[in-house]
């Protein structure tokens, strides 16, 4: 892979696009989960099924979108993905029926994955060149975290302005009126990000041609599948992504277990978002001398012990300090892993020109939790009241973290010295 990096503004645009596109389908429901359940009149299982619809469409999109990313410039694919995703936000703000909501999540599964995911990862790898992959993906994850936290904070401020800080719950109509400006504002930002990417995320001809294949073929898929690191990364991403999906329940945990109101629970979720850029940027700046493959296992160890604290029921409304410390530890493990797992592709000898195909194949397995984690989490939270449901959810995370630790260590043994 080449040694010359693309300009800094190229990375900044990847960061802006990389978080903006997921704000509508995911971040809003993470920060405002109690509100989303209320305004759409659905429960945790039904919201989980919406995520599953997204996941099913995404799995197909990963498979076909990966090779597309190796054939066409990232700038064009990413721009169209942002515009089409923002268009779905207009429909989202109309508060469609449950059936319409499932259709919308399927649509978002296409726009945010087929046209976007592999091009984003490939663009970040191209920016980093061969000697700065940890910095590239650390800054990408950290920057995305800053954008997500900023957008989350803006959303909370808008919602609090229209909703107010009263403890007693508002009517359904009042909640919808307060949440609608949040959706519209998010959609405008996503669309504007697409405009910026289209006009300014450009490379010179030489840089662009080094990362594009002349045609899409079965050969590139076979070449990638024969690479042992790709199979290990499937397991690593799968286990790490379960941790990220588990953070979706933090705002609801704050409300149901810690007894916070809607605004304060959204503030807790937003606080967690701010840990994401801090963790990723610290990794990119201060841990470059530690073998990147070894950091994978360390991240899973942190996730495992944090999940165990929640699974054992040690966190409750009477242990506020432990709650704060636990979500900080969870963010260290979860967001640290997100900054690492695609950064080790270079160590695993995956060719740059086939990055899109590799990301697509890895993501088919790695992001499978988009299909099953939502309904699974929703089942335990709806079937078991109070803290018990959360104990089951975090026990599942502990199991995945243990498997991830094994896969991360194996990857380190195989490729850590390369």
PyMOL commands that set and color helices and strands:
alter all, ss='L'
color gray80, all
select helices_A, chain A and resi 8-20+23-31+33-39+44-71+74-92+98-114+117-128+133-163+172-200+205-209+218-225+228-256+262-286+292-311+320-340+343-345+352-366+369-383+387-415
alter helices_A, ss='H'
color red, helices_A
deselect
rebuild
show_as cartoon
